[in-house]
Structures are given as structure tokens and as C-alpha cells.
Amino acid sequence: MNWIDTPLLVYSVIEGHPAQEAVCQTLAEGDWSSSVLVLLEVYQVLIRHYNVGPQAAGTTVRTLG
């Protein structure tokens, strides 16, 4: 099982990110785990660093969880 941390989840949802394809491929394999704290961090990173609105960030995090 692979542990997926905040940066990898962020890369998976940012369109055009160079790592997006590789991370999405790993996530699609289904052999990964994370934590609620990581999802909270993803939410904060999307809002603070990628200027994603709170509702859109929340929707994105819900799809990951």
C-alpha cells in the first residue's frame, strides 16, 4: 500500500501539473491510503496557494475522500 501525502493529492487535481498523470495513475490503481489531516491540508493548499474558491476546494476534497 502506498501512502499518499498532501503534495501528491494536490498534484492530482491541478490541471496541467507535470506530475498529474503519474499521480492519477497511482491513485487509479486503488492501492493507497491517506488521512483526514491530509485532506484538510489539501483544502488549505488549494485555497491559499492555487486560489481555488472554498466551495470548489471542498468539492474537490470530497471527491478524494
N, C-alpha and C positions, 0 to 999 in steps of 0.2 A: 504494500500500500504506500502511496506517495502522499506526503504532507504538502498541501498547497497553502502558501502563505500569501499575505496581502498583495505584494507586488505582482505575483503571478495572476491572481484573480483580477486585479486592475488591468493588467495587460490583456486579459482575455475579453474585456468589454470595451476597450478603447479602439474604435475603428481606425485601421491603418497603422496600428502599433507594430513594429517589426517582429515582436515576439508573439503576436496574437495567434497566428496559425499554429505554432508549436504548442502553445499552452492550451488552446482549444482542442487540439488533437489529444493531449494528455487527459484533459477533463472528459472528453468523449469516451475514453477507454473505461471510465467509471471506477477506476481503482485508486481513489483519492479520498482524503479526509481534510477537514479544517475545523475551526471552532467559531463560536458565536462572536468572540472578540475580534477575530479576523474579519468577519462580515461587518462589524461596526467600524473597523479601520478602513475597509474598502469604501464604505459610505462616506466617511470623513475625507478620504483622499479624493474621491470623485467630486465632492463639493468644493473643497479648498484648493485643489491643485488643477483640476480639469474643468472647473466652472460649470459643473452639471447641477441643475436645479435639484432641490431637496426631494421633490416628488419623483423625478426621473431617477435619481440615485437610489431612492427607496425601492422603486420598481425593479431596478437592476439587481439590487442586493437580494430581493425576494426571489428572483429567478435563479440566483446562485445557490441559495439556501435550500 
